[in-house]
């Protein structure tokens, strides 16, 4: 994964240097412009609870439209691995008054093509360097689905496409009014891969991912 990120950076170094050399000193106002780009980085599956390897490579492409100087809407297509693992021990007491439950366990491993759509607010830190906050929704389509070690009393026929909430924060730097580089951190939450019965509220298990993105975007308008 580290080698892939390094290769990504070196591929774009000449492009970024050229963009920087032509950078304007004025503050960039991207309002009303489309930017298209590519991103890649690390993926951490935070819903693995039994010690499975949880880090992998992820990447995608971006289309972003600035509705204002500090606001934008973006759509992306991304690929990353995901999963869930869990274990709940038997809590039956064996007594005449027993409020315990059976043991439950399972491991789900998958990979998805995800389409996240988000609204982002950028706040200026210094000149063309900004911080950002974003939130939105992603719809994911599983390209791999593997259910193993699921307890017999748990279902394993969950939908192969599902929605997730996303939120994130990051940094964006406009090299000029055409090109920007960015890095951000985002979380994905959903969909459900287990429903563990409980006395009052069921214990649902959802896929959860943390992604770190490093990307470059460009406005191709003449």
N, C-alpha and C positions, 0 to 999 in steps of 0.2 A: 504494500500500500504506500509506504514512504517513497519507494522508487517511482511509482506511478505519479505521485504528486510532484516530485522533483522534475520528472520528464515534462509534465504539464507546464510547470513554471518556465523551464528552459525553452520550450517551444514558443512561448509568447514573449520572451525577453526582447528579441529584436523589434517586435511589433510595439511593445510598451515603451522601449527607449525612443523609437521614432515618434511616438505620440507625445512623449514627454518633451522632446526637443521642440515640438511645435506648439506646446501648451501656451495658452494665453494667461496673462496675469489677472484678468478680470474674473470675478466670481461667476461660475457657470450657472445658468438658469435652464434646466432641462425641460421646463414646462412645455407640453404639447409635442414631445418627441418620443419615438419608439427606440428602444435599445434591445439588441439581441446579443446573446452571449452563451458561454459554456462555463460549467463549474464542476469541481470534483473535490473530494476530501474524505474524511473518516466517518464511519457509521458505528455507533455503539448501541447494542440491543439491551436496553435497561430492564426489559421484562423477562430476561433469563435469570432465574433465581436459584438454580442448582449448580452453578459454577461452570456452565458451558462457555466455550470461547465466544465472546460477544462483540469483537471488533472486526470490521471489514472495510473494504473500499466502496465508495459510492460516487455517482456522477450524474450529470444531466445537462439539459439545455434550457435557456431562459428567454422569455420575451417580456419586456417591461415597458409600460407606458406611464409617463409622468403627467398626471392630471393637474399638478401645480408645482411650484418650485420645490416644495418639501414633501409632496405626496405622490405616491405611484401605485399602480395596480400591476401585478405580475402573474404570469402563468409559466409553469415549468413542466418538463417531463423528466422524471428521475428514476433511477434504478438503484435499489438497495436490498439487502437481506434483512429479514426480521424473524421474530420468534417469541415463544412463551415457554417457560418451564415452571412447574410448581409442585409442591408436595404438602399435603395437610394430613397429619397423623390421625389415627383413630382416637377419639376422645370419649368413647363409651366407658362408663364407670363400672358396669356390670352389676350395679345395685338395682333395687326395686324401683327407685326413682332415677331414671337415666335420661339426661338431656343431651348426651353426647352425640357425635356424628361419626359416620364411617370415614375411613382413610380415602383420600383422593390424590391422584398424581397424574402427570402427563407432560409430554414435551412436544411442542410444535415448532418446526423449522420451515421457513419459507423465504421467498424472494418476491419482490413486487416491482411492477412499473407503476409509478405513482404520478398523479397529475395534481400538484398543489397550486391553488390560487390564493393570493394573499394581497392585503392592503398594507402599505408600508409608509411610515413617517420618518423622514430624515431631518435631523437637527444639526445645525452647523457647529462644529467644534473649532475649526480654524481654516479660514479661506475655503478651499474646495474639499476639505476633509470633514466628513460628517459621521455621526453615529446614527443608528437606525433602530426602530422597533417595528415588528410586523406581526400580524395575526391573520389566520385564514382557515381554509378547508382543503383537504386533499382527498381525492378518490383514488384508491389503489386497486390494482388488478394482479392477482397472484400468478406468477410464472412457475412457482414451485411450492408445493404444499405437502408436508410430511408430518403425520401424527403418530407418535410412538409412546408406548408405556402409559397410555390413557387407561384409567380405571374403567371397568366394564360398565359402570353405571353413569358414565359421562359420554355425551355425544361428540362426534368428530366430523360432522357434516356441515360445518359452518360455511357461509357464502365465500366464494373465491374472489369477490370484490366487495369493498367496504369503504366507509368514510372515516376520516380521522381529523381531529382538530390539530392545528399547527400554531406555534408561536415562536418568536425568535428575536434576536438582537444582533447587531453587528456594526461594521464600519464600511464606509464607502468613500473612495477618493477619485475625483474627476481629474484625469491627466489633462484634458482639454474638453471642449464642448462635444466632442465625438466619442471619447473613450473614457471608461472608468474601470477601476479594479475594486474588488470588495472581498470581505471575509465576514462570515456570519455563523452564528450558532442557532440551531432550531430544534424543536422537539415535536414529535408526532405521537398522538395518543389515539388508539383505536385500530382495528375492531376486535370484537370479543372472540376468544378462542377456547373458553371454558366457562361453565356455569356451575359452581360448587354449591350444592344445597346447604342451607344453614337454618337454624331455628327461627330467626326473624328475617334477616336480609341475606340473600344469596351472595356468595363471594365470586364476582365475575373476574376473569383474567383477560386482560387486553394486551395487544402488542404495543410496545412503547420503544421509540428510537430517539437517540440524540445524534444529530448530524452537524458536522463542521464543514462549511463550504468555502472554497477559495475559487474566485471566478473573475472573469473579464467580460465586459459588455461594450458594445459599440453601436453608435447611431450611423447607419449606412446612407442616410439622406444626404444628397448633394447640397 
